[in-house]
Amino acid sequence: MKDGEKLVTQNQKFALGFFSPENSSYRYVGIWFNQVSEQTVVWVANRENPINGSTGVLSIQAGNLVLYDGIQNILLWSTNISSNESRAQLLDSGNLVLTDEYNRSKLLWQSFDYLTDTWLPGAKLGLNRITGLNLVLTAWRSSIDPSPGYYSLELDPAGSPQIILYNGSAKYWRNLPWPWLLSKENNAYIYTMNYTRDVLYGSYNVKDPTMITRAVLENSGKCRLLTWHQDNKEWDEAWSAPADRCDQYGYCGPNSNCMLQSVRGPDCTCLPGFEPKSPTDYHLRARWDGCARKRNESTCRNGEGFLTVSGVKLPDTSVARMNMSLSSTMCEQECLRDCSCTGYTSTNMDGNGNGCLTWFGNLWDTRQYSEDDGLNLHVRVDRIELAERSSENNSTEDAKRKKKGSSSKKVLALTLSLVAGVLSLGLIFSYYWSVKVKQRKMKGEIKRQSHNPLSQFTNSIFRSFKESSVAGELIQSRENQDLHFFDLSTIVEATNDFSFTHKLGQGGFGSVYKGKLSNGHEIAVKRLSKESGQGIEQFKNEVILIAQLQHKNLVKLLGCCIQEEEKILVYEYLPNKSLDYFIFGHVWDSWTEDKALEIVDFSLKEYVSDQVLRCIHIGLLCVQECAADRPTMLEVVLMLCSDAALPSPKPHGFFPRTTAAKEEVFSLNEMTISTAEAR
C-alpha cells in the first residue's frame, strides 16, 4: 500500500492509511475513524520514525508487515514476527491483525497489543505474564508529534489491581481498585475485568455497535471518554480524569482525606487516629504535608479498634493485601492480629459475602465521595479515641431524639395555627366579597365575569398546601407570579431520565441537562446534587433572585421543581454558544490584544494603570475554565496585597462544558508588574 491509498473496514467505521498531523509535513501510518468529519487517529505504527515525504510503502515481506521508505529503501517499522505466510486485515473493531495464511484462526500479531494514546472498545488494558506484553496507553508528545509523551495509563497488578495514570514515573491519578474497577454497567457501556494468575486486564464495550466512541489519553495528562455525535459533528465528553485537585494523586499527603469544597477548593482533613504533621501550617492553610499517627497513641494489642470513614475512595492498594476467602468479621480480626495493619475494607468480592483488603503503612490518596458513590474504610485507632467517638455518637443520638420530640410539638402547633389563620382569612374574604356583590347588585353595576377572584384566591391557597412550604412561598411571591412549577415526571421525560447523552455539563452544585418538552420547547435543566450542600432555603432564595433578574446576558428562569428529594431549576435553552462567549468574550479579546484598559468604565476618570491591569489579570484567573486552575480567595487576597508575578490566565469558562472543542492557540499576555516602595 502506497501513500494516498487506504484500507477501509467492512462496516466503513475505520480506515488504515498514511496521514500527517495538523501543521506537520511528516507522514505516518495509522488507523482513524472513517465516518468522522475531523480526522481522529486512534493508532500509529511508526510513531517514533516518521516519513519525510510521501515515499512510504506498507507491505508484507517474509510474513511480516513492514513500512519502509520507497526511495531510500530504509526500514522504518515492522511487526517483527516469525512466519512464512501471513495475511493482514483491518477488523470492524479497528484492530489491525496478522493471521496465518492457511489457518485464519491463528493470530500472529494485532495492533490492540500495541496501543498508542487511544483505548477502543474491545481492546484490553493490562498485563499478560505469559507473553510478557504490558498493554498501556501512552500520550502523544504534542498535538503534532505522535511520539511517546510524558503521560501513560496502565493497570497496576500490585496488591489489588488499579488503573494508574503516570506523569513520567510519578503517580498522577488513580482509579478505584478491583473489584470496583470497571465492574458495572451504565446506560451505554459494559465494563469487564479479567484477573487470573497469568492474565490481568480490563476492557469495555458499547451496547450499541453503531456508537462511535474512544477513550484517549491527551498530551496534557487528561484521560477522556468521548462519543461522536453525527448530527452536531463534535465529540461529547462522557467522563474525564483527573476531574479536580482531589483527583490528583496524594494531593493531601499521607493518612489524609481530601474533600472538595465548592468555594474554598480542596479541604484536607486527617483520617481517624492521625493528626497534621505541621499543625501551624494546617491552621494557617499555608500548605499541607499530610498526617502522622497521633503521639502517645498505642494501637498494638491494647484495646484498639476501628473507626469507619464512609463514602470514600479507598487508599492506594499497591501496598494492600487481598484475601478473597475472608468474611467481614474475619477481615477485621485479621487486621487486628497484625499491629502493622492500618485499616481494612470488606466487600462481596466472590458473590458469597467474602472479600477482604488490608492496608499496611501510610494510607495514600483517599478522597471523600458521597455514601452512594464511595466505600467504607475502617481505620485502626487506639482505645481512647474509640471510647471518645462512641461517647460522641451516643450524645448525638440523644440530642437527635430530644430535638425530634421538640420539633414534632413545634410542627403540630405551627400547623394548627396556620390552618386556623387560613380559614379565618378565607371567611373574611368570603364575607367581603358577598358584601361587594350585594352592593353592586343594588347599584345595578354587576357584570358578567369569566373569572371569580374568590375562586382564584381559594385555588391559590390549595395549591400552596399541595406544594411544600417553600413552593408555597414562591407561589405567593408577587415577583414570581409567572414562575411555573414543573412536575418531576415532566422533567424526567424531557431529559430522557437525565440521560448522559443529554448532559451539558457539571459543576459543584449539580449537573445541567438539555431537555425538550412535549410541545417541542427546548429547556436547560439544572439538577442540584444531594451532596452540593445547598439547602432548601438557599434554593428558595436562588429561585426568587434569578426570577427577578432579567438581562440580555442571562438566560431566563422558566420554573422549578421541588418534589420528593429533587430540587431542579428550569431555564430557557441557549443554543450554539455558552454564556461566557457573550459575557466575557470581549474582555478576553481585549486582554490578549493588549487592550485591557479599554474595558475600564469612563466614570473612572483617574486611575493607576498598573493597578487596574493587575485587577483585570486576577479577575481572568478567577474565571478560568478548569476549576483546579482558579485561585482560592486566600490566594486572591495575597495577589491583591502583593506585587508578585502572576501566572498567565487560561481561557475562561462560564460553566463546564462536556463537548470536546477544537484546540485553539491563544496569544497570552505575560506581563509582570513590579513597583518599588521605600521601607
C-alpha positions as CSV (number, residue, x, y, z in Angstrom):
1,M,0.0,0.0,0.0
2,K,1.4,3.4,-1.1
3,D,0.9,6.8,0.3
4,G,-2.5,8.1,-0.8
5,E,-4.2,4.6,-0.7
6,K,-6.2,3.4,2.3
7,L,-7.8,0.2,3.6
8,V,-11.4,0.5,5.0
9,T,-13.2,-1.9,7.3
10,Q,-16.2,-3.8,6.0
11,N,-18.5,-1.7,8.2
12,Q,-16.9,1.5,6.9
13,K,-16.1,2.6,10.5
14,F,-12.3,2.6,10.4
15,A,-9.6,3.3,7.8
16,L,-5.8,2.4,7.6
17,G,-3.5,4.6,5.6
18,F,-0.9,7.4,5.6
19,F,-1.6,10.7,7.4
20,S,0.1,13.9,8.7
21,P,-0.8,15.6,11.9
22,E,-2.1,19.2,11.6
23,N,0.7,21.6,10.7
24,S,3.2,18.8,10.2
25,S,4.9,17.6,7.0
26,Y,5.9,14.2,8.4
27,R,3.9,11.2,7.3
28,Y,2.8,8.3,9.5
29,V,0.8,5.0,9.0
30,G,-2.2,5.0,11.3
31,I,-5.8,4.0,11.8
32,W,-8.6,6.6,12.1
33,F,-12.4,6.8,12.2
34,N,-13.6,6.8,8.6
35,Q,-17.0,8.3,9.4
36,V,-15.8,11.2,11.5
37,S,-15.5,14.5,9.6
38,E,-12.4,15.7,11.6
39,Q,-9.7,13.1,11.2
40,T,-9.3,11.4,14.6
41,V,-6.3,9.0,14.7
42,V,-6.6,6.0,17.1
43,W,-3.4,4.1,16.4
44,V,0.0,4.9,14.9
45,A,2.5,2.4,13.6
46,N,5.7,4.4,13.2
47,R,5.1,7.0,15.9
48,E,8.9,7.2,16.6
49,N,10.1,7.0,13.0
50,P,8.2,9.5,10.7
51,I,8.5,9.5,7.0
52,N,9.9,12.7,5.5
53,G,7.7,12.9,2.4
54,S,5.2,10.8,0.6
55,T,7.5,7.9,-0.3
56,G,6.3,5.4,2.3
57,V,5.3,1.9,1.4
58,L,3.4,-0.6,3.6
59,S,3.6,-4.2,2.6
60,I,4.0,-7.9,3.8
61,Q,7.5,-9.3,3.4
62,A,8.5,-12.7,4.7
63,G,5.3,-12.9,6.7
64,N,6.0,-9.5,8.4
65,L,4.0,-6.3,8.0
66,V,6.8,-3.7,7.2
67,L,6.9,0.0,6.5
68,Y,9.9,1.4,4.6
69,D,10.9,4.4,2.6
70,G,10.2,3.6,-1.0
71,I,13.1,5.7,-2.4
72,Q,15.9,5.1,0.1
73,N,14.6,1.6,1.0
74,I,15.1,2.2,4.7
75,L,13.1,0.0,7.1
76,L,11.0,2.3,9.4
77,W,8.7,-0.1,11.2
78,S,7.9,-3.9,11.4
79,T,5.7,-6.3,13.3
80,N,8.8,-8.4,13.9
81,I,7.2,-11.8,13.9
82,S,8.4,-15.2,12.6
83,S,6.1,-16.5,9.9
84,N,6.4,-17.7,6.3
85,E,2.9,-16.8,5.1
86,S,0.6,-14.2,6.7
87,R,-2.4,-12.2,5.8
88,A,-3.3,-8.6,7.1
89,Q,-6.8,-7.5,7.8
90,L,-8.4,-4.4,9.4
91,L,-11.3,-5.7,11.6
92,D,-14.5,-3.8,12.2
93,S,-13.3,-3.1,15.8
94,G,-10.4,-1.0,14.4
95,N,-7.9,-3.8,15.2
96,L,-5.3,-4.5,12.6
97,V,-4.4,-8.2,12.7
98,L,-1.9,-10.6,11.0
99,T,-3.2,-14.2,10.7
100,D,-1.7,-17.3,9.2
101,E,-2.5,-17.5,5.5
102,Y,-3.6,-21.1,5.8
103,N,-5.1,-21.0,9.3
104,R,-7.1,-17.8,9.6
105,S,-7.9,-18.6,13.3
106,K,-4.2,-18.4,14.2
107,L,-3.4,-14.9,15.3
108,L,0.2,-13.8,14.7
109,W,0.1,-10.1,15.6
110,Q,-2.5,-7.4,16.4
111,S,-2.4,-3.7,16.9
112,F,-4.6,-4.0,20.1
113,D,-1.4,-5.4,21.7
114,Y,0.5,-2.2,20.9
115,L,-1.8,0.7,21.9
116,T,-0.8,4.3,21.4
117,D,-2.9,7.0,23.0
118,T,-6.4,5.6,22.4
119,W,-8.3,2.8,24.0
120,L,-11.1,1.4,21.7
121,P,-14.0,-0.8,22.8
122,G,-12.8,-4.4,22.8
123,A,-9.2,-3.5,23.4
124,K,-7.5,-4.6,26.6
125,L,-5.5,-2.6,29.2
126,G,-3.4,-4.7,31.4
127,L,-0.7,-7.4,31.7
128,N,-0.1,-10.8,30.1
129,R,2.5,-12.6,32.1
130,I,2.7,-15.4,29.5
131,T,3.6,-13.3,26.5
132,G,5.3,-10.5,28.6
133,L,3.1,-7.9,26.9
134,N,2.2,-4.8,29.0
135,L,-0.8,-3.1,27.4
136,V,-0.6,0.6,28.3
137,L,-1.7,3.9,26.8
138,T,1.0,6.5,26.1
139,A,0.0,10.0,25.2
140,W,1.4,11.9,22.2
141,R,4.3,14.2,22.9
142,S,2.3,17.1,21.4
143,S,-0.7,17.6,19.1
144,I,1.6,17.4,16.1
145,D,4.1,14.8,17.4
146,P,2.7,11.3,18.0
147,S,5.9,10.0,19.6
148,P,5.6,8.8,23.2
149,G,4.9,11.7,25.6
150,Y,5.2,12.1,29.3
151,Y,1.9,10.6,30.4
152,S,1.0,6.9,30.5
153,L,-2.0,4.9,31.7
154,E,-1.6,1.3,32.9
155,L,-3.1,-1.3,35.1
156,D,-1.0,-1.9,38.2
157,P,-1.2,-5.5,39.4
158,A,0.4,-4.9,42.8
159,G,-2.0,-5.5,45.8
160,S,-5.5,-5.1,44.4
161,P,-5.3,-4.1,40.7
162,Q,-6.0,-0.5,39.9
163,I,-5.6,1.8,36.9
164,I,-2.9,4.4,37.4
165,L,-2.0,7.5,35.3
166,Y,1.7,8.3,35.5
167,N,3.5,11.6,34.8
168,G,6.9,10.1,33.9
169,S,7.5,7.8,36.8
170,A,5.3,9.7,39.3
171,K,1.7,8.7,40.0
172,Y,-0.6,11.4,38.8
173,W,-4.1,9.9,39.2
174,R,-5.6,6.6,40.3
175,N,-8.9,4.9,39.7
176,L,-10.8,2.7,42.1
177,P,-9.1,-0.7,42.8
178,W,-10.5,-4.0,41.6
179,P,-13.2,-5.4,42.1
180,W,-14.8,-2.0,41.9
181,L,-12.8,-1.0,38.9
182,L,-14.7,-1.4,35.6
183,S,-17.1,-3.9,37.2
184,K,-20.5,-2.5,36.5
185,E,-22.7,-1.4,33.6
186,N,-24.2,2.0,32.8
187,N,-26.6,3.2,30.1
188,A,-24.1,2.8,27.2
189,Y,-21.0,0.9,28.3
190,I,-20.2,-2.6,29.6
191,Y,-17.1,-2.9,31.7
192,T,-15.3,-6.2,32.4
193,M,-12.3,-7.3,34.4
194,N,-10.2,-10.5,33.9
195,Y,-8.0,-11.4,36.9
196,T,-6.0,-14.7,36.9
197,R,-2.5,-15.7,37.8
198,D,-1.2,-15.2,34.2
199,V,-3.6,-12.6,32.7
200,L,-4.8,-9.3,34.2
201,Y,-6.7,-6.9,32.0
202,G,-9.7,-4.5,31.9
203,S,-11.8,-3.8,28.9
204,Y,-15.0,-2.1,27.9
205,N,-17.6,-2.4,25.2
206,V,-20.6,-0.5,23.9
207,K,-24.2,-1.8,23.9
208,D,-24.9,0.0,20.6
209,P,-22.5,-1.3,17.9
210,T,-23.1,1.8,15.7
211,M,-21.9,4.1,18.5
212,I,-18.5,5.8,17.8
213,T,-16.6,6.2,21.0
214,R,-13.0,6.2,22.3
215,A,-11.0,6.7,25.5
216,V,-8.0,8.9,24.8
217,L,-5.0,10.0,26.9
218,E,-4.2,13.6,25.9
219,N,-0.8,15.1,26.0
220,S,-1.9,17.4,28.8
221,G,-2.4,14.4,31.1
222,K,-6.2,14.3,30.8
223,C,-7.9,11.0,30.2
224,R,-11.3,11.4,28.5
225,L,-14.1,9.1,27.3
226,L,-15.7,10.7,24.2
227,T,-18.6,9.9,21.9
228,W,-19.1,11.2,18.4
229,H,-22.4,12.9,17.6
230,Q,-23.0,12.8,13.9
231,D,-25.7,15.5,14.0
232,N,-23.6,18.0,15.9
233,K,-20.3,17.0,14.2
234,E,-18.5,17.0,17.5
235,W,-17.1,14.8,20.3
236,D,-19.1,14.8,23.5
237,E,-17.4,14.0,26.8
238,A,-18.9,11.3,28.9
239,W,-16.2,11.1,31.6
240,S,-12.7,12.6,32.3
241,A,-10.0,12.4,34.9
242,P,-8.4,13.9,36.8
243,A,-11.5,16.0,37.4
244,D,-10.3,18.2,40.2
245,R,-7.5,18.7,42.6
246,C,-8.7,16.0,44.9
247,D,-8.3,13.6,41.9
248,Q,-4.5,14.4,41.8
249,Y,-2.7,11.6,43.4
250,G,-1.8,12.2,47.1
251,Y,-2.9,15.8,47.0
252,C,-3.4,16.0,50.8
253,G,-0.4,13.8,51.6
254,P,-0.4,10.5,53.6
255,N,-3.2,9.5,56.0
256,S,-5.4,12.3,54.9
257,N,-8.9,12.7,53.3
258,C,-9.4,15.2,50.5
259,M,-12.9,16.9,50.4
260,L,-13.7,19.2,47.5
261,Q,-15.4,22.4,48.8
262,S,-17.3,24.4,46.1
263,V,-15.9,27.8,47.3
264,R,-12.6,27.3,49.0
265,G,-11.4,24.4,46.9
266,P,-9.9,21.2,48.3
267,D,-10.0,20.8,52.1
268,C,-7.6,18.3,53.7
269,T,-8.5,16.5,56.9
270,C,-6.7,13.8,58.8
271,L,-8.1,10.2,59.0
272,P,-9.2,8.9,62.5
273,G,-6.1,8.3,64.7
274,F,-3.9,10.8,62.8
275,E,-3.0,14.4,63.3
276,P,-1.4,17.1,61.0
277,K,2.3,16.8,60.6
278,S,2.5,20.6,60.9
279,P,-0.4,21.9,63.0
280,T,0.7,25.5,62.4
281,D,0.6,25.2,58.6
282,Y,-2.7,23.3,58.9
283,H,-4.4,26.2,60.8
284,L,-3.0,28.9,58.5
285,R,-3.9,26.8,55.4
286,A,-0.4,27.6,54.1
287,R,0.4,24.1,52.9
288,W,-0.4,20.5,53.7
289,D,2.2,17.9,54.4
290,G,-0.2,15.2,55.4
291,C,-0.9,13.5,58.7
292,A,1.0,11.2,61.1
293,R,-0.1,8.8,63.8
294,K,-1.1,10.8,67.0
295,R,1.6,11.0,69.6
296,N,1.5,8.5,72.5
297,E,-1.2,6.5,70.7
298,S,-0.9,2.8,71.3
299,T,-2.6,0.6,68.7
300,C,-1.0,-2.7,69.3
301,R,-2.9,-5.2,71.5
302,N,-4.1,-2.5,73.9
303,G,-7.8,-2.5,73.4
304,E,-7.6,-0.7,70.0
305,G,-10.3,-1.0,67.3
306,F,-11.6,0.6,64.1
307,L,-13.5,3.8,63.2
308,T,-15.4,3.8,59.9
309,V,-14.9,6.5,57.3
310,S,-17.9,6.3,54.9
311,G,-18.2,7.2,51.3
312,V,-14.6,7.4,50.3
313,K,-12.2,6.4,47.5
314,L,-10.2,3.6,49.0
315,P,-6.4,4.3,49.6
316,D,-3.7,3.2,47.2
317,T,-3.9,-0.6,47.1
318,S,-0.4,-1.2,45.8
319,V,0.7,-1.9,49.5
320,A,-2.6,-3.7,50.4
321,R,-3.2,-7.4,50.7
322,M,-6.2,-9.1,49.2
323,N,-7.9,-12.2,50.5
324,M,-11.0,-13.5,48.7
325,S,-12.0,-16.0,51.3
326,L,-12.4,-13.8,54.4
327,S,-15.8,-12.6,55.7
328,S,-16.2,-9.1,57.1
329,T,-15.7,-10.3,60.7
330,M,-12.7,-12.4,59.8
331,C,-11.2,-9.5,57.9
332,E,-11.4,-7.3,61.0
333,Q,-9.8,-9.9,63.1
334,E,-7.1,-10.5,60.5
335,C,-6.2,-6.7,60.6
336,L,-6.3,-6.6,64.5
337,R,-3.9,-9.5,64.8
338,D,-1.2,-7.6,62.8
339,C,-0.1,-4.4,64.6
340,S,1.3,-3.0,61.3
341,C,-2.2,-3.1,59.7
342,T,-3.6,0.4,59.5
343,G,-7.0,-0.3,58.0
344,Y,-9.3,-2.7,56.1
345,T,-12.4,-2.9,54.0
346,S,-14.6,-5.8,53.3
347,T,-17.0,-6.4,50.4
348,N,-18.7,-9.1,48.4
349,M,-15.9,-10.0,46.0
350,D,-16.8,-13.6,45.4
351,G,-20.6,-13.3,45.4
352,N,-20.8,-15.1,48.8
353,G,-20.2,-12.2,51.0
354,N,-16.4,-12.8,51.2
355,G,-13.6,-10.5,50.3
356,C,-11.0,-8.6,52.4
357,L,-8.5,-5.8,51.7
358,T,-6.0,-4.8,54.4
359,W,-3.6,-1.9,54.3
360,F,-0.1,-1.6,55.8
361,G,1.9,1.6,56.4
362,N,0.6,5.0,55.2
363,L,-2.8,5.4,53.6
364,W,-2.3,7.4,50.4
365,D,-4.7,9.1,48.0
366,T,-8.0,9.0,49.9
367,R,-10.8,11.4,48.9
368,Q,-14.4,11.9,50.0
369,Y,-17.3,10.9,47.8
370,S,-21.0,10.5,48.6
371,E,-22.1,7.4,50.5
372,D,-23.7,6.1,47.4
373,D,-20.5,6.5,45.2
374,G,-17.9,5.8,47.8
375,L,-16.9,2.8,50.0
376,N,-16.4,2.3,53.7
377,L,-12.8,2.3,55.1
378,H,-12.2,1.1,58.6
379,V,-9.2,2.8,60.1
380,R,-7.2,1.5,63.2
381,V,-7.4,3.8,66.3
382,D,-6.4,3.3,70.0
383,R,-8.9,2.5,72.7
384,I,-9.1,6.2,73.9
385,E,-10.2,7.6,70.6
386,L,-12.5,4.7,70.2
387,A,-14.2,5.5,73.5
388,E,-14.4,9.2,72.7
389,R,-16.0,8.6,69.4
390,S,-18.5,6.2,71.0
391,S,-19.4,8.8,73.6
392,E,-19.9,11.5,70.9
393,N,-22.2,9.2,68.9
394,N,-24.3,8.4,72.0
395,S,-24.6,12.2,72.8
396,T,-25.6,12.9,69.2
397,E,-28.3,10.3,69.2
398,D,-29.7,11.6,72.5
399,A,-29.7,15.1,71.1
400,K,-31.5,14.0,67.9
401,R,-34.2,12.2,69.9
402,K,-34.8,15.3,72.1
403,K,-34.8,17.6,69.1
404,K,-37.2,15.3,67.2
405,G,-39.7,15.3,70.1
406,S,-39.4,19.1,70.4
407,S,-39.7,19.6,66.7
408,S,-42.8,17.4,66.4
409,K,-44.6,19.6,69.0
410,K,-43.5,22.8,67.2
411,V,-44.7,21.5,63.9
412,L,-48.1,20.5,65.3
413,A,-48.6,23.9,66.9
414,L,-47.4,25.7,63.8
415,T,-49.7,23.6,61.6
416,L,-52.8,24.3,63.7
417,S,-52.0,28.0,63.8
418,L,-51.6,28.1,60.0
419,V,-54.8,26.2,59.3
420,A,-56.7,28.5,61.7
421,G,-55.2,31.6,60.1
422,V,-56.0,30.4,56.5
423,L,-59.6,29.6,57.4
424,S,-60.1,32.9,59.1
425,L,-58.6,34.7,56.1
426,G,-60.9,32.8,53.8
427,L,-64.0,33.7,55.9
428,I,-63.0,37.4,55.8
429,F,-62.6,37.4,52.0
430,S,-65.9,35.5,51.6
431,Y,-67.7,38.0,53.7
432,Y,-66.0,40.9,52.0
433,W,-66.9,39.5,48.5
434,S,-70.5,38.8,49.4
435,V,-70.9,42.4,50.6
436,K,-69.4,43.8,47.4
437,V,-71.7,41.6,45.3
438,K,-74.8,42.9,47.2
439,Q,-73.7,46.5,46.8
440,R,-73.1,46.1,43.0
441,K,-76.5,44.4,42.6
442,M,-78.2,47.2,44.4
443,K,-76.5,49.8,42.2
444,G,-77.1,47.7,39.0
445,E,-73.3,47.6,38.3
446,I,-72.9,43.9,38.4
447,K,-71.4,42.5,35.2
448,R,-70.6,39.1,33.9
449,Q,-67.1,37.9,34.7
450,S,-65.4,34.8,33.4
451,H,-63.1,34.5,36.5
452,N,-64.1,34.7,40.2
453,P,-61.4,36.4,42.3
454,L,-62.5,34.4,45.4
455,S,-62.2,31.2,43.5
456,Q,-58.8,32.2,42.3
457,F,-57.7,33.1,45.8
458,T,-59.1,29.8,47.2
459,N,-57.4,27.8,44.5
460,S,-54.1,29.5,45.1
461,I,-54.4,28.6,48.8
462,F,-55.0,24.9,47.9
463,R,-52.1,25.0,45.5
464,S,-49.8,26.3,48.3
465,F,-50.8,23.5,50.6
466,K,-50.2,20.9,47.8
467,E,-46.6,22.1,47.3
468,S,-44.0,22.2,50.0
469,S,-43.8,25.2,52.3
470,V,-41.0,26.7,50.1
471,A,-43.1,26.2,47.0
472,G,-45.9,28.0,48.7
473,E,-43.7,31.0,49.4
474,L,-42.6,31.1,45.8
475,I,-46.2,30.9,44.6
476,Q,-47.4,33.7,46.9
477,S,-44.4,36.0,45.9
478,R,-45.7,38.7,43.6
479,E,-42.4,38.9,41.8
480,N,-42.7,35.3,40.8
481,Q,-46.3,35.2,39.8
482,D,-45.3,33.9,36.3
483,L,-43.0,31.2,37.7
484,H,-44.0,27.7,36.5
485,F,-43.9,24.7,38.8
486,F,-42.9,21.6,36.7
487,D,-43.9,18.1,37.7
488,L,-40.9,15.7,38.2
489,S,-42.3,13.3,35.6
490,T,-42.3,16.1,33.0
491,I,-38.6,16.8,33.7
492,V,-37.7,13.1,33.6
493,E,-39.5,12.7,30.2
494,A,-37.9,15.8,28.8
495,T,-34.3,14.7,29.7
496,N,-34.8,11.0,28.9
497,D,-34.4,10.2,32.6
498,F,-31.4,12.5,32.9
499,S,-29.5,10.6,30.2
500,F,-25.8,11.3,29.9
501,T,-26.4,12.0,26.2
502,H,-28.5,15.0,27.3
503,K,-25.8,16.2,29.8
504,L,-24.4,19.6,29.0
505,G,-22.1,20.0,32.0
506,Q,-21.4,19.5,35.7
507,G,-20.4,21.9,38.5
508,G,-20.0,21.9,42.2
509,F,-23.8,22.2,42.8
510,G,-25.0,19.6,40.3
511,S,-25.4,18.8,36.6
512,V,-27.1,20.6,33.7
513,Y,-29.1,18.7,31.1
514,K,-30.7,19.7,27.8
515,G,-34.4,18.7,27.5
516,K,-37.3,19.0,25.2
517,L,-40.9,19.4,26.5
518,S,-43.9,17.7,24.9
519,N,-44.7,20.9,23.0
520,G,-41.2,20.9,21.4
521,H,-39.8,23.7,23.5
522,E,-36.1,23.2,24.4
523,I,-35.0,23.8,28.0
524,A,-31.9,23.6,30.1
525,V,-32.4,21.7,33.4
526,K,-30.1,22.3,36.4
527,R,-30.4,19.3,38.8
528,L,-28.9,20.0,42.2
529,S,-27.0,17.1,43.6
530,K,-27.7,15.9,47.1
531,E,-24.1,16.4,48.0
532,S,-24.0,20.0,46.9
533,G,-24.6,21.4,50.4
534,Q,-27.3,23.7,49.1
535,G,-30.3,23.6,51.4
536,I,-33.9,24.3,50.7
537,E,-33.6,27.9,52.0
538,Q,-30.7,28.6,49.6
539,F,-32.7,27.1,46.8
540,K,-35.7,29.3,47.5
541,N,-33.5,32.4,47.6
542,E,-31.8,31.4,44.3
543,V,-35.2,31.0,42.6
544,I,-36.5,34.3,43.8
545,L,-33.3,36.2,42.9
546,I,-32.9,34.8,39.4
547,A,-36.6,35.2,38.6
548,Q,-36.3,38.9,39.4
549,L,-33.2,39.4,37.3
550,Q,-33.8,40.0,33.6
551,H,-30.8,40.8,31.4
552,K,-29.7,40.1,27.8
553,N,-26.7,38.2,29.1
554,L,-28.7,36.0,31.5
555,V,-30.8,33.1,30.5
556,K,-34.4,33.3,31.7
557,L,-35.6,31.1,34.6
558,L,-38.8,29.4,33.4
559,G,-39.6,27.5,36.5
560,C,-38.5,24.9,39.1
561,C,-39.4,21.6,40.6
562,I,-39.5,20.7,44.3
563,Q,-40.6,17.1,44.5
564,E,-39.5,14.2,46.7
565,E,-35.8,14.8,47.2
566,E,-35.3,16.7,44.0
567,K,-34.5,20.4,43.7
568,I,-34.5,21.4,40.0
569,L,-34.3,24.7,38.1
570,V,-35.6,25.0,34.5
571,Y,-34.0,27.7,32.3
572,E,-34.5,28.6,28.7
573,Y,-32.0,26.8,26.4
574,L,-29.4,28.9,24.8
575,P,-28.1,27.0,21.7
576,N,-24.8,27.1,19.8
577,K,-22.7,29.1,22.3
578,S,-22.2,29.2,26.0
579,L,-22.8,32.3,28.1
580,D,-19.1,33.0,28.5
581,Y,-19.0,33.9,24.8
582,F,-21.4,36.8,25.4
583,I,-20.3,37.9,28.8
584,F,-16.5,37.5,28.8
585,G,-15.6,37.3,25.2
586,H,-14.8,40.9,24.6
587,V,-12.8,41.1,27.9
588,W,-10.6,38.1,26.9
589,D,-10.1,39.5,23.4
590,S,-9.1,42.9,24.8
591,W,-6.6,41.2,27.2
592,T,-5.0,39.0,24.5
593,E,-4.7,42.1,22.2
594,D,-3.1,44.2,25.0
595,K,-6.1,46.5,25.1
596,A,-7.4,45.6,28.5
597,L,-7.7,49.2,29.6
598,E,-10.4,49.7,27.0
599,I,-12.9,47.9,29.2
600,V,-12.5,50.4,32.1
601,D,-15.6,52.4,32.7
602,F,-15.2,56.1,31.6
603,S,-16.5,57.2,35.0
604,L,-13.2,56.2,36.5
605,K,-11.6,59.5,35.3
606,E,-8.3,58.9,37.1
607,Y,-6.7,55.6,38.0
608,V,-3.3,53.9,38.1
609,S,-3.0,51.7,35.0
610,D,-0.8,49.1,36.6
611,Q,-3.3,48.5,39.5
612,V,-6.2,48.2,37.1
613,L,-4.3,45.8,34.9
614,R,-3.5,43.7,37.9
615,C,-7.2,43.6,39.0
616,I,-8.2,42.5,35.5
617,H,-5.4,39.9,35.4
618,I,-6.6,38.4,38.8
619,G,-10.2,38.5,37.6
620,L,-9.4,36.4,34.5
621,L,-7.5,33.9,36.7
622,C,-10.7,33.6,38.7
623,V,-12.9,32.6,35.7
624,Q,-10.6,30.1,34.1
625,E,-12.4,27.1,32.6
626,C,-10.8,24.5,34.8
627,A,-11.8,24.9,38.4
628,A,-8.4,23.5,39.6
629,D,-6.6,26.4,37.9
630,R,-8.6,29.1,39.7
631,P,-7.1,30.7,42.8
632,T,-8.7,30.4,46.2
633,M,-9.9,33.5,48.0
634,L,-6.9,33.4,50.2
635,E,-4.6,33.4,47.1
636,V,-6.7,36.3,45.6
637,V,-6.2,38.4,48.7
638,L,-2.4,37.7,48.6
639,M,-2.3,38.6,44.9
640,L,-4.1,41.9,45.6
641,C,-1.8,42.7,48.5
642,S,1.5,42.0,46.8
643,D,3.4,42.7,43.7
644,A,4.4,39.2,43.0
645,A,4.4,38.0,39.4
646,L,1.0,36.4,38.3
647,P,0.6,33.3,36.2
648,S,-0.8,33.8,32.7
649,P,-4.6,33.2,32.7
650,K,-6.0,30.4,30.6
651,P,-9.2,30.7,28.5
652,H,-12.3,31.4,30.7
653,G,-15.3,29.1,31.2
654,F,-18.7,30.3,32.4
655,F,-19.9,26.9,33.3
656,P,-18.4,23.4,32.5
657,R,-18.9,22.1,29.0
658,T,-18.9,18.5,28.0
659,T,-18.2,18.9,24.3
660,A,-14.7,18.4,23.1
661,A,-13.9,21.7,21.4
662,K,-11.3,22.1,18.7
663,E,-8.0,23.0,20.1
664,E,-7.2,26.8,19.8
665,V,-4.0,28.6,20.3
666,F,-4.2,31.9,22.2
667,S,-1.6,34.6,22.4
668,L,-1.4,35.3,26.2
669,N,-0.4,38.5,27.9
670,E,2.5,37.5,30.1
671,M,3.2,41.0,31.6
672,T,4.6,41.1,35.2
673,I,4.1,44.1,37.3
674,S,6.6,45.3,39.9
675,T,6.7,48.5,42.0
676,A,9.4,49.7,44.3
677,E,8.4,51.0,47.8
678,A,10.6,52.5,50.5
679,R,10.8,50.7,53.8
